[in-house]
Amino acid sequence: MTNDGTAGKSGKRPSFIAFSVREREGGKPKFTEIGVAFPHKDGKGFDILCDALPLSGRITLRTPDAK
């Protein structure tokens, strides 16, 4: 495994996409994609790989759109 935890992840589709969510006054929340989540082999957890961290502290995990 590499230091960034990505070994074995290339080519695999993530189980979840990680988003930073910012509330906006009078409007819908702003979702910004910041990373992905892959399940552990034993099914008891996830590795979350982030490219950025949210300023608000809120991270939402959503299933990827079928493409």
ChimeraX attribute file (.defattr): number of C-alpha atoms within 10 A of each C-alpha:
attribute: neighborCount
match mode: 1-to-1
recipient: residues
	/A:1	8
	/A:2	7
	/A:3	6
	/A:4	8
	/A:5	11
	/A:6	13
	/A:7	9
	/A:8	9
	/A:9	11
	/A:10	8
	/A:11	6
	/A:12	8
	/A:13	12
	/A:14	19
	/A:15	15
	/A:16	19
	/A:17	22
	/A:18	25
	/A:19	22
	/A:20	21
	/A:21	19
	/A:22	17
	/A:23	12
	/A:24	9
	/A:25	7
	/A:26	6
	/A:27	7
	/A:28	9
	/A:29	12
	/A:30	11
	/A:31	14
	/A:32	15
	/A:33	16
	/A:34	18
	/A:35	19
	/A:36	22
	/A:37	20
	/A:38	18
	/A:39	14
	/A:40	10
	/A:41	8
	/A:42	7
	/A:43	7
	/A:44	7
	/A:45	11
	/A:46	15
	/A:47	13
	/A:48	18
	/A:49	17
	/A:50	16
	/A:51	10
	/A:52	13
	/A:53	13
	/A:54	14
	/A:55	10
	/A:56	10
	/A:57	9
	/A:58	12
	/A:59	20
	/A:60	14
	/A:61	16
	/A:62	13
	/A:63	12
	/A:64	13
	/A:65	7
	/A:66	4
	/A:67	3
